[in-house]
């Protein structure tokens, strides 16, 4: 009996040991599986070549230029830096949508290309970022960073202006041109929106570090406000001239219009009026703005006496006239000076 009881007790201990061992084995297997999952998660996020690219794109959309520049490991070329931070940078990346960071592709020499597909201002585009392995972290995870590069640039020109707007930011344009360092990918839009002069927007999509973009050329033109201001001053000059010629009873006043006759005009009957005012066209010329030659019509009515017959008749004639002006503009004023030759 005692021997049988001992055997039963031994069997119970063996079963307990097996259960304990099985529990430990299951725990080790679960821990190993968890470690593998953890390694895969870390490898596909923090330690992946895609992660710096995602952080870089996020910095662009937040307008954090310093962060983006550090991640990209890029040199800033000798160019205007107005587009590299804040509103200008955020605006450049604001049109990006549907961004998809693809799987890395081997390029040799511990380098990987990370493809990024996205929509920029309605166009479906593609950019590749070249990454390199720079070491390890946490003993065995790869550490990745952008291959150092230099930022691309865009050239902007504007006719007859020393300023413009680029991505919503006022920028200086010495002698009508400037070069700007930019991040990529992004959209850069230049325009001129002044009181008297304007230029339709011109834009460029920068998708690579290679640059090579055509210049953004702003074709400046006079605004409706300037055309109306010049037209008003021209009308005022002509109306005043016609009124003075009538008051002074002159056939050949100091005006763009005149009348030549061999007849004697009855004093008090001379009357001048403008029947067709000039159309205003303002154009760039020689680094300045000029008003194109002004053409109009003036009507003269009077009573004249033929010197040979002594008979009188009513005079009603319309004369074409033309003259030029000098245009001067400041921030708040427009000056139009008629240039008359006699």
C-alpha angles and dihedrals in degrees: 000000000000091000092051092050090052092052092052091050091051092051091051091051091049091051091050091050091050091050092049093048091047090052092050091048092050090049092051091048092051091047091050091048090048091049091051091050090047092049091049092049093049092044092052095047124022096019097040125103088237095063098073088047092054091048091049094051090047091052090052093052091049092049092240100149098172091053092046093048092051093050093046091048087217132160118229110234124223095280142104110294098203092114097053102084147022124002096356093054094041090051091051091057098035093090093057114110142159091030115188120185107203134207117288118259121211117247100174130248091069091302131131131189115222111203120212123192120191146146116252118187090336097312121112107230141173132215130179122208117203113221131187133200108247100179140298136293129202088018100287111025117104118244115216134193139167117276103251114261143161122255116252122242137217126208120221126192129183129189115243097343137106094202141046141162122256119186089342094307122113110239134186118247108194108204088355098298144080141165122228131199111226142184123235142265098033148110120250119194125186127193143152120229109174132151094251104016132041141169129205113248119270120193142187133196111221110202105157141039091242095078110188092154125160112249120267100242115196112205102209120209136174117269126238088251092058093045090051092046092052092044090052093051092047091051090048091051094048095044091049091047092050092047092050092047089052093046092048092042093229128159091193106037127169089272138105089260132061143158127227119203141157091209126093113251117216109244114246095027099086115111128170127192135167112243100174122029120208121263111239121235119170118194139175115252130167094346092309138085119252135184112235115241110292119232127188146138133254127192125215124197123183146133115255135186121217107234094212101045102023091226119138129220139174116259119214115165137153121214129198115225138184135188142157134233142202115237123207124177132184130175093281108012140061120203122192117188117190115224108209129181123198 
